[in-house]
Amino acid sequence: MKPLYHRQMNRTLYSLFGYLLLPILIIRLLFKSIKASEYHQRISERLGFISKIPVPIIWIHCVSVGEFRASITLIDTLIKQHPNHRILVTSTTPTGSSAIKQHYGEQILHLYFPFDLGLIVNRYINRVQPEICILMETEIWPNLIHALKKSNIPSILINGRMSERSLKKYQKFTPKLVSKTLNNLSLIATQNQNSADRFIQLGASKNKVINAGNIKFDQNPQADKLTTSAIKKIIGSRLVITFASTHEGEEQKIINSFLTVKDKIDALLVVIPRHPERFNLVEKIASTAGLTIERRSSARSATQADVLLGDSMGEMMSYFEVSDIVFMGGSLNDTGGHNMLEPAALSKPVLFGPTVFNFAEISSDLLSQQAAIQVQNSNELFEKIMELMNDEKQLKALGSNAKQYFNSQQGAVKKISKLIAKLI
């Protein structure tokens, strides 16, 4: 549930809007389940109807797959450092839920995150009784954070990020509500100094804000060998250009531009939509354009195909592993881009579009280190792809520089785990 915006909105008004919207939110989940059946499952958890957990809990919330993958190193550290606690990892999306269960199984506890309404979050907290709640990046939930403080449960926002765009939006619409919520947090650990400064501009007390670095640099992103082997059998010896985490509208742009240079590119396009419910639509877009497309889930070979549709979950690192060039989606539309550090960690040349406000500092650093290429549109994207295909030296240099940058920024998990230990 995303808060409605109003400049003078306080928590009471925010909650009133929330209760009025609750039926719509539930209907929206049911509507989404038409395309992805998982959305209608376990709605009771989102409403706070969960069993009491009778063990000491460290609660960490990861919205979806990206946040979860970024937090794995931290979760592993917390498991080792706090053997007498169980780790509860919550998510908002079914894809995030699936990734959590697939990676950890019974090693951790997992539930869906509750709707941010007083009655719901109070019931949820009473059932979980966490010793600390760890929220990721921009998960600023007024009622949850208020209830945690009222119950004397520490809460920390880690890997906090605040873009200039988000700062202006909060300042314009909900400055008082956000300021009060930020100061109800025990600590805000940001991923860079720019974000730290912006949280303070929003009203967070300076003594609550610390620049701890970005935990995404502490990932140890490794591809599963069996999965990688299976994908290699499908693609054969072909050059692979991967378009990862694409969104609505992007695939059409990519395919349209590809058609104009198709005769000049001897490569397999691997397209991996961000959301599983769009797999069939993307397949239809490619087929309608006259391209031969195979699906990872059913293909035995894609050696004669134009496009391989990445319709499998939890295999992104293997797609990156077999790639020669990687384009990160969500950057040719208004989404704000996705995590370009995973392919960088595997020494892959990374390209992205003009809209990367979710990764403003990282994308800027990559560009300044000659570790990535930014394009303004899909036509320029394919111009750069063809340029790289004909310049092996530049191709290798981009990948090498990306890996060096990734390694140079590590250390945030160690800092954050120490901060968490002090709060428990």
PyMOL commands that set and color helices and strands:
alter all, ss='L'
color gray80, all
select helices_A, chain A and resi 11-32+37-40+43-46+65-81+94-107+118-128+142-150+164-173+175-184+193-201+206-208+215-218+225-235+250-264+276-288+316-321+341-345+357-368+378-389+392-408+412-423
alter helices_A, ss='H'
color red, helices_A
select strands_A, chain A and resi 57-61+86-91+109-112+130-136+155-160+187-190+209-211+240-246+268-273+293-295+307-309+325-328+350-352+372-374
alter strands_A, ss='S'
color yellow, strands_A
deselect
rebuild
show_as cartoon
